Each structure stands twice: as structure tokens, then as C-alpha cells.
Amino acid sequence: MIARRVVLAIPGLAALQPAFARTRRMTRMEQFQAVIDGWKRKDVDFVLSQMTDDVVWHYAAAIAPPAVGKDAALKFITAFGAGIGEVRWRIFHHAEVGDRLFVEGVDEYTTAAGVDIAAPYAGVIEFRGDKISGWRDYVDRGVIEAQKAGGGWTAQVKQLIGRPAQ
């Protein structure tokens, strides 16, 4: 028996392909990368638009109380952003499990005073629908404060941040 391959030509199918491709849901990492890009542009409205109204953001988990709700998130972004010049935030690795995104990266930026900061961190971002509803950043604030005080980047920080981003 000879197998035959049947190809159906459906009029107009090729024209539908681009529209179908555009309906693909973004990955959680793509959504988070858009937030990172918004942060780099200092587009506070965009960053907030990517969060639920009741977001719980532990911007320094276990160190400081979380920002709960968009008003508190705005207050944190405004205060933190005022001391930042250029942002070079990078993600080295990530994993997605359902509506959770796990990231490892470096929050790297230049302060308004011209000091280069590099804070290796890990984060967990939770989504409800297409918005961030929970965000926990695990970072060593002592590393940041030492750099701000003129301590520079230690050898271990250089090693951690010297890897290529995704």
C-alpha cells in the first residue's frame, strides 16, 4: 500500500495566519520583561498598569514591609526612582510554573549621585490574569548600602553579575 499525503488548500487561510499568530498569549517572562523595559524608560504609568489594584509587592522581602495596592506601589516607585539615573536591570535565568515566574538577575543602576550599584537578586512574580498580583524580591540591602557608601563591587558581586543576560 502506498501512503499518500493529502494537502488541503483552503482559500484565505494564509491571510488568517498573521492574525492567529498575534493571539498567542505572552509568556510570563515576556510580560515581566515589558515591565523591566517600562522601568528602564521610567514609565511609571506603564509599570503600574501591569499590576492588579491589590498587588502585594515585597520590594525587599523580609527586610521592609510590602507595598500593598497600587497607591503604595506608586509611592515606592516614586521614592526609589528619584535616586536612580540609568537603569541596567538584567535577568540571567527564569522559570515559569503556572501563574508564577521565578527570576534570577541583577538590579544594576547608576544613582542620581553617579554611584554604580549592582544588586544580585532573586524574585518571585505571581500573576492573576495578565497582571502582576504578587511580587517578592530577595536582595541583600547591605550590599547596596555598602556600594552607595563607596565600597564598590566586591569580587563575588562581579562574579554574579558578569554572566550574560537572557
C-alpha positions as semicolon CSV with decimal commas, in nm:
position;residue;x (nm);y (nm);z (nm)
1;M;0,000;0,000;0,000
2;I;0,132;0,342;-0,089
3;A;0,071;0,620;0,162
4;R;-0,042;0,946;0,018
5;R;-0,009;1,282;0,172
6;V;-0,313;1,498;0,123
7;V;-0,272;1,874;0,128
8;L;-0,585;2,081;0,154
9;A;-0,587;2,427;0,009
10;I;-0,833;2,643;0,197
11;P;-0,895;2,980;0,034
12;G;-0,799;3,269;0,263
13;L;-0,615;3,053;0,521
14;A;-0,282;3,225;0,456
15;A;-0,440;3,563;0,527
16;L;-0,562;3,440;0,867
17;Q;-0,221;3,317;0,981
18;P;-0,082;3,655;1,097
19;A;-0,400;3,728;1,296
20;F;-0,383;3,385;1,459
21;A;-0,015;3,431;1,544
22;R;-0,093;3,763;1,717
23;T;-0,338;3,595;1,954
24;R;-0,063;3,391;2,120
25;R;-0,054;3,467;2,492
26;M;0,269;3,624;2,608
27;T;0,480;3,415;2,840
28;R;0,509;3,538;3,197
29;M;0,873;3,625;3,126
30;E;0,770;3,834;2,823
31;Q;0,518;4,015;3,042
32;F;0,779;4,078;3,310
33;Q;1,037;4,189;3,051
34;A;0,785;4,450;2,937
35;V;0,771;4,576;3,299
36;I;1,152;4,585;3,312
37;D;1,159;4,780;2,985
38;G;0,898;5,020;3,124
39;W;1,108;5,065;3,439
40;K;1,415;5,140;3,222
41;R;1,213;5,408;3,038
42;K;1,090;5,536;3,377
43;D;0,735;5,489;3,252
44;V;0,565;5,468;3,591
45;D;0,215;5,461;3,441
46;F;0,302;5,157;3,231
47;V;0,464;4,971;3,522
48;L;0,159;5,034;3,742
49;S;-0,077;4,932;3,461
50;Q;0,081;4,588;3,471
51;M;-0,020;4,535;3,836
52;T;-0,354;4,444;3,992
53;D;-0,516;4,708;4,213
54;D;-0,447;4,490;4,518
55;V;-0,087;4,398;4,430
56;V;0,136;4,293;4,719
57;W;0,495;4,393;4,635
58;H;0,772;4,287;4,869
59;Y;1,042;4,502;4,705
60;A;1,285;4,392;4,979
61;A;1,133;4,070;5,112
62;A;1,196;4,009;5,483
63;I;1,369;4,348;5,514
64;A;1,090;4,600;5,468
65;P;0,709;4,585;5,478
66;P;0,549;4,531;5,136
67;A;0,380;4,791;4,923
68;V;0,015;4,683;4,922
69;G;-0,201;4,821;4,642
70;K;-0,117;5,048;4,351
71;D;-0,103;5,365;4,564
72;A;0,167;5,212;4,783
73;A;0,347;5,076;4,475
74;L;0,344;5,427;4,324
75;K;0,483;5,571;4,646
76;F;0,770;5,318;4,643
77;I;0,845;5,366;4,272
78;T;0,846;5,745;4,314
79;A;1,081;5,738;4,614
80;F;1,314;5,472;4,475
81;G;1,310;5,612;4,122
82;A;1,407;5,961;4,240
83;G;1,752;5,833;4,333
84;I;1,815;5,645;4,010
85;G;1,973;5,764;3,687
86;E;2,042;5,499;3,422
87;V;1,883;5,156;3,476
88;R;2,055;4,839;3,352
89;W;1,829;4,575;3,514
90;R;1,901;4,228;3,373
91;I;1,762;3,876;3,413
92;F;2,004;3,583;3,395
93;H;1,764;3,290;3,436
94;H;1,395;3,232;3,479
95;A;1,142;2,953;3,525
96;E;0,766;2,963;3,484
97;V;0,526;2,742;3,675
98;G;0,162;2,819;3,602
99;D;0,098;3,177;3,705
100;R;0,433;3,210;3,884
101;L;0,759;3,338;3,742
102;F;1,090;3,281;3,921
103;V;1,380;3,505;3,816
104;E;1,747;3,548;3,898
105;G;1,907;3,872;3,796
106;V;2,082;4,191;3,888
107;D;1,926;4,524;3,965
108;E;2,201;4,738;3,821
109;Y;2,175;5,114;3,801
110;T;2,357;5,442;3,847
111;T;2,233;5,659;4,132
112;A;2,150;6,025;4,083
113;A;2,481;6,092;4,262
114;G;2,670;5,892;3,996
115;V;2,740;5,575;4,201
116;D;2,711;5,244;4,014
117;I;2,503;4,990;4,206
118;A;2,479;4,618;4,128
119;A;2,246;4,415;4,348
120;P;2,217;4,045;4,261
121;Y;1,870;3,922;4,349
122;A;1,607;3,654;4,304
123;G;1,239;3,723;4,262
124;V;0,902;3,554;4,251
125;I;0,628;3,721;4,048
126;E;0,268;3,599;4,066
127;F;0,008;3,679;3,804
128;R;-0,369;3,698;3,815
129;G;-0,490;3,710;3,459
130;D;-0,244;3,930;3,272
131;K;-0,144;4,144;3,572
132;I;0,111;4,108;3,848
133;S;-0,069;4,040;4,176
134;G;0,227;3,943;4,392
135;W;0,596;4,029;4,368
136;R;0,873;3,931;4,606
137;D;1,231;4,046;4,552
138;Y;1,501;3,883;4,764
139;V;1,803;4,110;4,780
140;D;2,081;4,192;5,027
141;R;2,032;4,558;5,115
142;G;2,370;4,553;5,292
143;V;2,538;4,505;4,953
144;I;2,353;4,806;4,814
145;E;2,430;5,028;5,114
146;A;2,800;4,931;5,105
147;Q;2,817;5,026;4,737
148;K;2,640;5,357;4,799
149;A;2,893;5,430;5,075
150;G;3,179;5,388;4,826
151;G;3,267;5,024;4,886
152;G;3,243;4,937;4,517
153;W;3,159;4,595;4,381
154;T;3,308;4,300;4,569
155;A;3,465;4,008;4,380
156;Q;3,158;3,791;4,445
157;V;2,922;4,057;4,314
158;K;3,134;4,095;4,000
159;Q;3,125;3,719;3,951
160;L;2,747;3,702;3,994
161;I;2,669;3,991;3,761
162;G;2,933;3,906;3,499
163;R;2,713;3,645;3,332
164;P;2,522;3,718;3,014
165;A;2,155;3,810;3,048
166;Q;1,888;3,611;2,868
